[in-house]
Amino acid sequence: MIAVDAVAVDSVASLDEWLAGRDRGDLAEPVTFVVALDGVLRLAPRRSEHIALAGGRDVLAAGEMAFASAGIGWRVAEVTNQSTGYCPDPDCWPAVAKALDRVGIPHPGGFTDRVIFRRCPSCGERNIVRDDDFTCALCGSALPAQWNLTSD
């Protein structure tokens, strides 16, 4: 169940090769990423599901990442924890930074857009918290202040 057209980024060269295989349209939008439990960054085209990219396994982090040319290589221009499959808390950033630093890919030092996910304790619905409104969009119940989503 691994995503098709995915790459495990174990070096700058593997990132260069994978991005060189993208068409201009693919490079214009972010890609799907996960940081697997082994700490390896895995990438797939944006249309890929995070859970498929991770082979259905738990991850340290997940979201979307956009790259920009950085002279002779690439840098991460934007990165977010936007993944409705895993609903990661923004505190997963250190795993992303460590995976990027390990292979020498420059990055912004934190999520450029942070998404807050919570599961409603009353109805079980997954929610994205907007404007610090911790209210379930489905049933109106209060959402917890702390992250409360785990793999199902």
Secondary structure, DSSP 8 states (H G I E B T S, - for coil): ---TT-EEE-SHHHHHHHHHTS-HHHHTS-EEEEEETTS-EEEE-TTS-HHHHTTT--EEEEEEEEEEEETTEEEEEEEE---TTT---GGGHHHHHHHHHHHT----SS-SB--EEEE-TTT--EEEEBTTB-B-TTT--B--SS------
